[in-house]
């Protein structure tokens, strides 16, 4: 059951919509198990899938795009379902959402709810004995990840953003360029050649922002023929992400700080 009305923290997220999504997801869940996490007194849904290989490489925390859910068929579901067979546990979580007709700028107030949710998700993965955690986020989920990682990256090894757009005239809370200037984690910036205009037109700006951050492990990759949702190219999406993740397997990381590993 989702909490909210009696919580001292007033959520800007549409918790009624979150509950409707959760009811639909849990009833039809095939891969993975539903888990309930808590942030700011509110329960939110996660879908956890254990790795199914002899040796675990780490865990991937998946963040969906605007207004959808942690089992969304585009981008999120293929990744969360397929990566376990390649040695990565996955946890896909419900991010704060608004009604279907909400405009992009209206998501700005929800950014303040992100840190508590991601903290709770990382804590859950740590409790499952995973301390090598990589965030993989799509679309607006990448903005939410950026807002978090620009402030703190403890507990996160690397980060992949898929279809990250830029709105230079939007609210400062949604300004990906300013966030990227503060992120030094190893990062994959993945997008499609047929992506949204806000993604295609900001390719150079994103690369320049990463350079200003001194991020020597920033990699930008275009996938030919892919649209914003990688429709029809799900296998290629998984292959690209899996290949990049292999560099951050526990086997390829130096010993040292268990929470923020460095590349070999």
WOGIPE-V656006 format. One record per residue. N is the residue number from 1. D_CENTER is the distance of its C-alpha to the mean C-alpha in whole Angstrom. Layout:
BEGIN
n=(N & N)
d_center=(D_CENTER & D_CENTER)
END
This chain:
BEGIN
n=(1 & 2 & 3 & 4 & 5 & 6 & 7 & 8 & 9 & 10 & 11 & 12 & 13 & 14 & 15 & 16 & 17 & 18 & 19 & 20 & 21 & 22 & 23 & 24 & 25 & 26 & 27 & 28 & 29 & 30 & 31 & 32 & 33 & 34 & 35 & 36 & 37 & 38 & 39 & 40 & 41 & 42 & 43 & 44 & 45 & 46 & 47 & 48 & 49 & 50 & 51 & 52 & 53 & 54 & 55 & 56 & 57 & 58 & 59 & 60 & 61 & 62 & 63 & 64 & 65 & 66 & 67 & 68 & 69 & 70 & 71 & 72 & 73 & 74 & 75 & 76 & 77 & 78 & 79 & 80 & 81 & 82 & 83 & 84 & 85 & 86 & 87 & 88 & 89 & 90 & 91 & 92 & 93 & 94 & 95 & 96 & 97 & 98 & 99 & 100 & 101 & 102 & 103 & 104 & 105 & 106 & 107 & 108 & 109 & 110 & 111 & 112 & 113 & 114 & 115 & 116 & 117 & 118 & 119 & 120 & 121 & 122 & 123 & 124 & 125 & 126 & 127 & 128 & 129 & 130 & 131 & 132 & 133 & 134 & 135 & 136 & 137 & 138 & 139 & 140 & 141 & 142 & 143 & 144 & 145 & 146 & 147 & 148 & 149 & 150 & 151 & 152 & 153 & 154 & 155 & 156 & 157 & 158 & 159 & 160 & 161 & 162 & 163 & 164 & 165 & 166 & 167 & 168 & 169 & 170 & 171 & 172 & 173 & 174 & 175 & 176 & 177 & 178 & 179 & 180 & 181 & 182 & 183 & 184 & 185 & 186 & 187 & 188 & 189 & 190 & 191 & 192 & 193 & 194 & 195 & 196 & 197 & 198 & 199 & 200 & 201 & 202 & 203 & 204 & 205 & 206 & 207 & 208 & 209 & 210 & 211 & 212 & 213 & 214 & 215 & 216 & 217 & 218 & 219 & 220 & 221 & 222 & 223 & 224 & 225 & 226 & 227 & 228 & 229 & 230 & 231 & 232 & 233 & 234 & 235 & 236 & 237 & 238 & 239 & 240 & 241 & 242 & 243 & 244 & 245 & 246 & 247 & 248 & 249 & 250 & 251 & 252 & 253 & 254 & 255 & 256 & 257 & 258 & 259 & 260 & 261 & 262 & 263 & 264)
d_center=(24 & 22 & 23 & 24 & 27 & 29 & 26 & 27 & 24 & 24 & 20 & 20 & 17 & 19 & 20 & 22 & 20 & 17 & 20 & 21 & 18 & 18 & 22 & 21 & 18 & 20 & 24 & 22 & 20 & 21 & 19 & 17 & 18 & 17 & 17 & 18 & 16 & 18 & 17 & 20 & 22 & 20 & 19 & 15 & 14 & 12 & 13 & 14 & 15 & 18 & 18 & 21 & 23 & 26 & 23 & 20 & 18 & 15 & 12 & 9 & 6 & 4 & 3 & 6 & 9 & 12 & 14 & 13 & 12 & 10 & 13 & 13 & 15 & 14 & 11 & 9 & 12 & 14 & 11 & 11 & 15 & 16 & 14 & 16 & 19 & 18 & 18 & 15 & 14 & 11 & 10 & 8 & 8 & 10 & 9 & 13 & 14 & 18 & 20 & 20 & 22 & 21 & 20 & 17 & 19 & 20 & 16 & 17 & 18 & 15 & 14 & 16 & 15 & 11 & 12 & 14 & 12 & 9 & 13 & 14 & 11 & 12 & 15 & 15 & 14 & 17 & 19 & 19 & 20 & 17 & 17 & 15 & 11 & 9 & 5 & 4 & 3 & 6 & 9 & 9 & 5 & 6 & 9 & 8 & 6 & 9 & 11 & 11 & 11 & 14 & 16 & 15 & 13 & 16 & 14 & 12 & 13 & 11 & 8 & 8 & 7 & 9 & 11 & 11 & 14 & 17 & 19 & 21 & 24 & 21 & 21 & 20 & 17 & 15 & 17 & 14 & 17 & 18 & 15 & 15 & 18 & 17 & 15 & 17 & 14 & 14 & 12 & 12 & 12 & 13 & 14 & 17 & 21 & 21 & 18 & 18 & 21 & 19 & 17 & 20 & 22 & 20 & 19 & 22 & 21 & 17 & 19 & 22 & 20 & 18 & 22 & 23 & 20 & 22 & 19 & 21 & 18 & 16 & 17 & 17 & 17 & 19 & 19 & 22 & 23 & 19 & 18 & 15 & 14 & 16 & 19 & 21 & 19 & 17 & 19 & 18 & 15 & 14 & 17 & 16 & 12 & 15 & 17 & 15 & 14 & 18 & 18 & 16 & 18 & 20 & 23 & 22 & 21 & 24 & 25 & 25 & 23 & 21 & 18 & 17 & 19 & 20 & 21 & 24)
END
